[in-house]
Amino acid sequence: MRVALWFLGLFGVAVALALFAGNNQGTVTLFWPPYRIDVSLNLALLVLMGLFLVVHLALRALAVLFELPQRARRWRVQQKERALLASLVDATAQMLAGRFVRARKAAQMVLVQEQALVTMGEPLEQAAELRAVAHVLVAESAQSLQDRPVRDEHLALARARLSNRMGAVAQGLREGLALRQARWTLDDRDPAGALSLLAELPQGVARRTLALRIRLKAARLARQTAVALDTARLLAKHRAFSPEAARSIVRGLALDLIQGAHDTLQVQRAWASLDDTERKLPDVAIAAATRLMVLGGDSALARSWLTPLWDIWTQAASQDQDIHHEGVLTQMQQIRLVRALELSLDSLDSAWLGRIEQTQLQVPGHAALQYLAGMACMKRQLWGKAHQLLNQAAQSLRDPDLRRRACVAMALLAAERGDTDGEYKAWKEAARDHDLEHIEPEQRRA
């Protein structure tokens, strides 16, 4: 449609010119004494148009001629800018490829080329940001090469370049420099310095995933378990780890926090600092209760921490669920739970004793429950029932430590009854289990 309109327009102009020039009888007379020149008006118009075209082309040619030096200068600047960009890309590529010496040389070439543009009087619009990026590449390469003086020098130069710059790019580079410095300080095995640098960051920057990862590593190296645990929670919330990895990290830090408690008050504070999800972790609850009772704390409080695990275990045992089923305690966790409850048998109340006996009756063939019920009866001086339960448990237990403890208890019961042969046999079984405990599992099965 547009082409058709152009053709119609051209035809209209041609018709107008034909009508104007075809019947134009006008003349133009030029007097140049003693001469007189008569030309037609059409010819005069054509000559004027030709002169205008010639003058216009001549002026354009002169302008291009006088513009040649500036064009040559712009071409040289453009070539230098392209070379600078190529060097920057090369430095980044060499850094990613692990060629740190080449990356440092390429980044230093960027600095030289940018300075050449300044010398030519053609500085780049974001020259400060560009030089800062080049300094960071040199510093990163020096860090990988363990050249700390060069790293610190170029880090200071990058900060100086960005000190008076405004804008989002400069702000982002300053934040990146702070995070890089914190990571380098952590690599230098100075976790306290890394934590102090992270503390100086704005709140928004400090809550980024990269900053949280650095803080987690620094806090673990500095043995600040509480800080590391809070950081791990934030990383898990931000989905920086897979659910399994996050659960494992949080569980490990919670265990470290509990094991680092040196009195009962610290254990209770550590337990109070955990959230509900962490308190439901079997390893954490068992470790907290065990630590509290080892330090001479309240056994009733420790048993209250273990009550959810006991309910889960007994329900799974009564339903005969597989230990790999979700929410069911593993065999090792069951053994640790039994050991933790055994520590509180001296102050076991009647409610818990009835709970243990009822669960053992519901699952009569469970060796660990038999052992726990037998030890509870022994503490209550129910010698006959204790001997029966411990004898059954000793024949079924697979854990060498529990078997040995059951045999020791039966030896004490036999000594109480005056059964010398039974006592000798029980002590012999306990000694054999003690030797088996230090043998590899493959040899033990053989």
C-alpha positions as CSV (number, residue, x, y, z in Angstrom):
1,M,0.0,0.0,0.0
2,R,2.8,2.4,0.9
3,V,4.6,1.7,-2.4
4,A,1.4,2.4,-4.4
5,L,1.0,5.7,-2.6
6,W,4.6,6.6,-3.5
7,F,4.0,5.8,-7.1
8,L,0.8,7.9,-7.1
9,G,2.7,10.8,-5.5
10,L,5.5,10.6,-8.1
11,F,3.0,10.6,-11.0
12,G,1.3,13.6,-9.5
13,V,4.6,15.5,-9.3
14,A,5.4,14.6,-12.8
15,V,2.1,15.7,-14.1
16,A,2.4,19.0,-12.2
17,L,5.9,19.7,-13.7
18,A,4.7,18.8,-17.2
19,L,1.8,21.2,-16.9
20,F,4.0,23.9,-15.5
21,A,6.9,23.6,-17.9
22,G,5.0,22.6,-21.1
23,N,3.0,25.8,-21.5
24,N,5.4,28.1,-19.7
25,Q,6.2,31.0,-22.1
26,G,8.2,33.0,-19.6
27,T,11.7,34.2,-20.2
28,V,14.6,35.5,-18.2
29,T,16.7,38.4,-19.5
30,L,20.2,39.0,-18.2
31,F,21.8,42.4,-19.0
32,W,25.6,42.6,-19.0
33,P,26.4,45.8,-20.9
34,P,26.8,45.8,-23.8
35,Y,25.3,42.3,-23.9
36,R,21.9,40.9,-23.4
37,I,21.1,37.3,-22.8
38,D,17.5,35.9,-23.0
39,V,16.8,32.4,-21.7
40,S,13.6,30.6,-20.9
41,L,12.3,30.4,-17.4
42,N,12.5,26.6,-17.4
43,L,16.2,26.7,-18.3
44,A,16.9,29.3,-15.7
45,L,15.2,27.2,-13.0
46,L,17.2,24.1,-14.1
47,V,20.4,26.1,-13.9
48,L,19.6,27.4,-10.5
49,M,18.8,23.9,-9.3
50,G,22.0,22.6,-10.7
51,L,24.0,25.3,-9.0
52,F,22.3,24.6,-5.7
53,L,23.1,20.9,-6.1
54,V,26.8,21.6,-7.0
55,V,27.3,24.0,-4.0
56,H,25.6,21.5,-1.7
57,L,27.8,18.6,-2.7
58,A,30.9,20.8,-2.5
59,L,30.0,21.9,1.1
60,R,29.4,18.2,2.0
61,A,32.7,17.2,0.5
62,L,34.5,20.0,2.5
63,A,32.8,18.9,5.7
64,V,33.8,15.3,5.2
65,L,37.4,16.4,4.5
66,F,37.6,18.5,7.6
67,E,36.0,15.7,9.6
68,L,38.5,13.1,8.7
69,P,40.9,13.7,11.7
70,Q,38.0,13.5,14.1
71,R,36.7,10.3,12.5
72,A,40.2,8.8,12.6
73,R,40.4,9.7,16.3
74,R,37.0,8.1,17.0
75,W,38.0,5.0,15.1
76,R,41.2,4.7,17.2
77,V,39.2,5.2,20.4
78,Q,36.7,2.6,19.3
79,Q,39.4,0.1,18.6
80,K,40.9,0.6,22.0
81,E,37.5,0.2,23.7
82,R,37.0,-3.0,21.8
83,A,40.4,-4.3,22.9
84,L,39.6,-3.3,26.5
85,L,36.3,-5.2,26.4
86,A,38.1,-8.2,24.9
87,S,40.7,-8.1,27.6
88,L,38.0,-7.9,30.3
89,V,36.1,-10.9,28.8
90,D,39.4,-12.8,28.5
91,A,40.2,-12.1,32.2
92,T,36.8,-13.4,33.3
93,A,37.1,-16.5,31.1
94,Q,40.6,-17.3,32.4
95,M,39.3,-16.8,36.0
96,L,36.4,-19.2,35.4
97,A,38.8,-21.7,33.8
98,G,41.2,-21.6,36.8
99,R,44.1,-20.0,35.0
100,F,44.7,-17.4,37.6
101,V,48.1,-16.1,36.3
102,R,46.6,-15.4,32.9
103,A,43.5,-13.9,34.4
104,R,45.6,-11.5,36.4
105,K,47.6,-10.5,33.4
106,A,44.5,-9.9,31.3
107,A,42.9,-7.8,34.1
108,Q,46.1,-5.7,34.4
109,M,45.9,-5.2,30.7
110,V,42.4,-3.8,31.2
111,L,43.8,-1.2,33.6
112,V,46.5,-0.2,31.1
113,Q,44.1,0.1,28.2
114,E,41.7,2.2,30.3
115,Q,44.5,4.5,31.4
116,A,45.5,4.9,27.7
117,L,42.0,6.1,26.9
118,V,42.2,8.7,29.7
119,T,45.6,9.8,28.3
120,M,43.9,10.3,24.9
121,G,41.3,12.5,26.5
122,E,38.5,10.0,25.9
123,P,37.6,8.6,29.3
124,L,34.8,6.1,29.5
125,E,31.5,7.0,31.1
126,Q,31.8,4.3,33.8
127,A,35.6,4.2,34.0
128,A,35.6,4.0,37.8
129,E,33.3,0.9,37.8
130,L,35.3,-0.7,35.0
131,R,38.6,-0.2,36.9
132,A,37.0,-1.5,40.1
133,V,36.0,-4.7,38.3
134,A,39.5,-5.1,36.9
135,H,41.0,-4.6,40.4
136,V,38.6,-7.2,41.8
137,L,39.7,-9.7,39.1
138,V,43.3,-9.1,39.9
139,A,42.6,-9.4,43.7
140,E,40.6,-12.7,43.1
141,S,43.5,-14.1,41.1
142,A,46.0,-13.1,43.7
143,Q,43.8,-14.7,46.4
144,S,43.8,-18.0,44.5
145,L,47.6,-17.7,44.1
146,Q,48.0,-17.0,47.9
147,D,49.5,-13.6,47.0
148,R,47.9,-11.6,49.9
149,P,49.9,-8.3,49.5
150,V,48.7,-7.9,45.8
151,R,45.2,-8.9,46.9
152,D,45.0,-6.3,49.6
153,E,46.5,-3.6,47.3
154,H,44.0,-4.1,44.5
155,L,41.2,-4.4,47.0
156,A,42.1,-1.0,48.4
157,L,42.4,0.5,44.9
158,A,38.9,-0.8,44.0
159,R,37.4,0.8,47.1
160,A,39.1,4.0,46.3
161,R,37.7,4.1,42.8
162,L,34.2,3.5,44.1
163,S,34.4,5.8,47.1
164,N,32.7,8.9,45.4
165,R,30.6,7.1,42.9
166,M,26.8,7.0,43.0
167,G,24.3,4.7,41.3
168,A,23.2,1.1,41.5
169,V,26.2,-0.3,39.8
170,A,28.7,1.3,42.1
171,Q,26.6,0.3,45.2
172,G,26.5,-3.3,44.0
173,L,30.2,-3.3,43.5
174,R,30.8,-2.0,47.0
175,E,28.6,-4.7,48.5
176,G,30.4,-7.3,46.4
177,L,33.8,-6.1,47.6
178,A,32.6,-6.4,51.2
179,L,31.4,-9.9,50.7
180,R,34.6,-10.8,48.8
181,Q,36.7,-9.5,51.6
182,A,34.7,-11.5,54.2
183,R,35.2,-14.6,52.2
184,W,38.9,-14.0,51.8
185,T,39.2,-13.4,55.5
186,L,37.5,-16.7,56.2
187,D,39.9,-18.4,53.7
188,D,42.7,-17.0,55.8
189,R,41.4,-18.9,58.8
190,D,40.2,-15.8,60.6
191,P,36.6,-16.5,61.3
192,A,36.3,-13.7,63.9
193,G,37.4,-11.2,61.4
194,A,35.0,-12.5,58.8
195,L,32.1,-12.2,61.3
196,S,33.1,-8.7,62.2
197,L,33.1,-7.7,58.5
198,L,29.7,-9.3,58.0
199,A,28.3,-7.5,61.0
200,E,29.2,-4.2,59.2
201,L,27.1,-5.0,56.2
202,P,23.6,-3.5,55.8
203,Q,20.8,-5.7,56.9
204,G,19.6,-6.4,53.4
205,V,23.0,-7.5,52.3
206,A,23.7,-9.5,55.4
207,R,20.6,-11.6,54.8
208,R,21.6,-12.6,51.3
209,T,22.3,-16.3,50.7
210,L,26.0,-15.7,49.9
211,A,26.5,-13.7,53.1
212,L,24.6,-16.3,55.1
213,R,26.8,-19.1,53.7
214,I,29.9,-17.2,54.7
215,R,28.6,-16.5,58.2
216,L,27.6,-20.1,58.7
217,K,31.2,-21.3,57.9
218,A,32.8,-18.5,60.0
219,A,30.5,-19.2,63.0
220,R,31.3,-22.9,62.8
221,L,35.0,-22.3,62.7
222,A,34.7,-19.8,65.5
223,R,32.7,-22.3,67.5
224,Q,29.8,-19.9,67.9
225,T,27.2,-22.6,67.6
226,A,24.2,-20.4,68.5
227,V,25.0,-18.0,65.6
228,A,25.7,-20.9,63.2
229,L,22.4,-22.5,64.2
230,D,20.4,-19.3,63.5
231,T,22.2,-18.9,60.2
232,A,21.5,-22.4,59.2
233,R,17.8,-21.8,59.9
234,L,17.8,-18.8,57.6
235,L,19.5,-20.7,54.9
236,A,17.0,-23.6,55.2
237,K,14.2,-21.0,55.0
238,H,15.8,-19.5,51.8
239,R,16.1,-23.1,50.4
240,A,19.8,-22.7,50.1
241,F,20.1,-26.5,50.8
242,S,18.1,-29.5,50.0
243,P,15.6,-30.5,52.8
244,E,17.8,-33.5,53.7
245,A,21.0,-31.4,53.9
246,A,19.3,-28.6,55.8
247,R,17.9,-31.1,58.4
248,S,21.4,-32.7,58.8
249,I,23.1,-29.4,59.2
250,V,20.6,-28.1,61.8
251,R,20.7,-31.5,63.6
252,G,24.5,-31.4,63.8
253,L,24.6,-27.8,65.1
254,A,21.9,-28.5,67.7
255,L,23.9,-31.4,68.9
256,D,27.0,-29.3,69.1
257,L,25.0,-26.6,71.1
258,I,23.8,-29.2,73.6
259,Q,27.2,-31.0,73.9
260,G,28.8,-27.6,74.5
261,A,26.7,-27.0,77.6
262,H,28.7,-27.4,80.9
263,D,25.9,-27.2,83.5
264,T,22.2,-28.0,83.7
265,L,21.2,-24.3,83.2
266,Q,23.1,-24.1,79.9
267,V,21.4,-27.4,78.8
268,Q,18.0,-26.0,79.6
269,R,18.8,-22.7,77.8
270,A,20.1,-24.6,74.8
271,W,16.9,-26.7,74.7
272,A,14.7,-23.5,75.0
273,S,16.6,-21.9,72.1
274,L,15.5,-24.8,69.8
275,D,12.3,-24.6,67.9
276,D,9.6,-27.3,67.9
277,T,10.8,-29.0,64.7
278,E,14.3,-29.3,66.1
279,R,13.1,-30.6,69.5
280,K,11.3,-33.4,67.7
281,L,14.5,-34.7,66.1
282,P,15.3,-37.9,67.9
283,D,19.1,-37.4,68.1
284,V,18.7,-33.9,69.5
285,A,16.1,-34.9,72.2
286,I,18.1,-37.9,73.3
287,A,21.3,-36.0,73.4
288,A,19.7,-33.1,75.4
289,A,18.1,-35.5,77.9
290,T,21.3,-37.5,78.3
291,R,23.4,-34.4,78.8
292,L,21.0,-33.0,81.4
293,M,21.1,-36.2,83.4
294,V,24.8,-36.7,83.1
295,L,25.3,-33.2,84.6
296,G,23.0,-34.1,87.5
297,G,19.9,-32.3,86.2
298,D,16.2,-33.0,86.8
299,S,15.4,-36.6,85.6
300,A,11.7,-35.8,85.3
301,L,12.4,-32.9,83.0
302,A,14.7,-35.1,80.9
303,R,12.0,-37.7,80.6
304,S,9.5,-35.1,79.6
305,W,11.8,-34.3,76.7
306,L,11.9,-37.9,75.7
307,T,8.1,-38.5,76.1
308,P,7.3,-37.7,72.4
309,L,10.0,-40.1,71.2
310,W,8.8,-42.8,73.5
311,D,5.3,-42.5,72.2
312,I,6.5,-42.7,68.6
313,W,8.7,-45.7,69.4
314,T,6.1,-47.7,71.3
315,Q,3.4,-47.0,68.7
316,A,5.7,-48.1,65.9
317,A,6.8,-51.2,67.9
318,S,3.2,-52.2,68.7
319,Q,2.3,-51.9,65.0
320,D,5.5,-53.7,64.0
321,Q,6.6,-50.9,61.5
322,D,9.8,-51.0,59.7
323,I,12.6,-48.8,61.1
324,H,13.1,-47.2,57.7
325,H,9.5,-45.9,57.8
326,E,9.2,-42.1,58.0
327,G,8.8,-41.0,61.6
328,V,10.1,-44.3,63.2
329,L,13.2,-44.4,65.3
330,T,16.2,-46.4,63.9
331,Q,17.7,-49.2,65.9
332,M,20.6,-47.0,67.0
333,Q,18.2,-44.3,68.1
334,Q,16.2,-46.9,70.0
335,I,19.3,-48.0,71.8
336,R,20.3,-44.4,72.7
337,L,16.7,-43.8,74.0
338,V,17.0,-46.9,76.2
339,R,20.3,-45.7,77.6
340,A,18.9,-42.2,78.2
341,L,15.9,-43.6,80.1
342,E,18.2,-46.0,82.0
343,L,20.0,-43.0,83.5
344,S,16.8,-41.9,85.1
345,L,15.7,-45.2,86.6
346,D,16.9,-44.2,90.1
347,S,14.2,-41.5,90.3
348,L,11.6,-43.2,88.0
349,D,8.1,-42.5,89.2
350,S,5.2,-45.0,89.2
351,A,3.6,-43.5,86.1
352,W,6.7,-44.1,84.0
353,L,7.2,-47.5,85.5
354,G,3.7,-48.5,84.6
355,R,4.2,-47.1,81.1
356,I,7.3,-49.2,80.5
357,E,5.7,-52.3,81.8
358,Q,2.5,-51.8,79.8
359,T,4.5,-51.2,76.6
360,Q,6.7,-54.3,77.3
361,L,3.6,-56.4,77.7
362,Q,2.1,-55.1,74.4
363,V,5.3,-56.0,72.6
364,P,6.7,-58.9,74.6
365,G,9.3,-59.9,72.0
366,H,11.1,-56.6,71.8
367,A,14.6,-57.0,73.3
368,A,15.3,-53.4,74.0
369,L,12.0,-53.0,75.9
370,Q,12.7,-56.2,77.8
371,Y,16.1,-54.8,78.8
372,L,14.6,-51.5,80.0
373,A,11.8,-53.2,81.9
374,G,14.3,-55.6,83.5
375,M,16.6,-52.8,84.6
376,A,13.5,-50.9,86.0
377,C,12.4,-53.9,88.0
378,M,16.0,-54.3,89.2
379,K,16.0,-50.8,90.5
380,R,12.7,-51.6,92.3
381,Q,14.3,-54.7,93.8
382,L,12.0,-57.0,91.9
383,W,14.7,-59.6,91.5
384,G,12.8,-62.5,90.0
385,K,11.0,-60.5,87.3
386,A,14.2,-58.5,86.6
387,H,16.2,-61.7,86.1
388,Q,13.5,-63.2,83.7
389,L,13.4,-60.0,81.6
390,L,17.1,-59.5,81.4
391,N,17.7,-63.1,80.6
392,Q,15.3,-62.9,77.6
393,A,16.8,-59.6,76.5
394,A,20.4,-60.9,76.7
395,Q,19.5,-63.7,74.3
396,S,18.0,-61.3,71.7
397,L,19.9,-58.1,71.9
398,R,22.3,-57.3,69.0
399,D,24.0,-54.3,70.5
400,P,27.1,-55.5,72.4
401,D,27.0,-52.8,75.0
402,L,23.4,-53.5,76.0
403,R,24.1,-57.2,76.0
404,R,27.1,-56.6,78.3
405,R,25.1,-54.4,80.6
406,A,22.4,-57.0,80.7
407,C,24.9,-59.7,81.6
408,V,26.5,-57.6,84.3
409,A,23.0,-57.0,85.8
410,M,22.3,-60.7,85.7
411,A,25.6,-61.4,87.4
412,L,24.7,-58.9,90.2
413,L,21.3,-60.6,90.5
414,A,22.9,-64.0,90.7
415,A,25.3,-62.8,93.4
416,E,22.3,-61.4,95.3
417,R,20.8,-64.9,95.2
418,G,24.0,-66.6,96.0
419,D,24.1,-68.4,92.7
420,T,27.9,-68.8,92.1
421,D,27.6,-70.7,88.8
422,G,25.0,-68.3,87.4
423,E,27.2,-65.3,88.4
424,Y,30.3,-66.9,86.8
425,K,28.4,-67.6,83.6
426,A,27.0,-64.0,83.5
427,W,30.4,-62.4,84.0
428,K,31.8,-64.6,81.3
429,E,29.2,-63.5,78.8
430,A,29.7,-59.9,79.8
431,A,33.5,-60.3,79.1
432,R,32.8,-61.9,75.8
433,D,30.5,-59.1,74.7
434,H,33.1,-56.6,75.8
435,D,35.6,-58.2,73.5
436,L,33.1,-58.4,70.6
437,E,32.4,-54.7,71.0
438,H,35.9,-53.9,69.7
439,I,35.7,-56.2,66.7
440,E,34.7,-55.0,63.2
441,P,31.1,-55.8,62.3
442,E,32.1,-58.1,59.5
443,Q,34.4,-60.2,61.8
444,R,31.7,-60.2,64.5
445,R,29.2,-61.7,62.0
446,A,31.7,-64.3,61.0
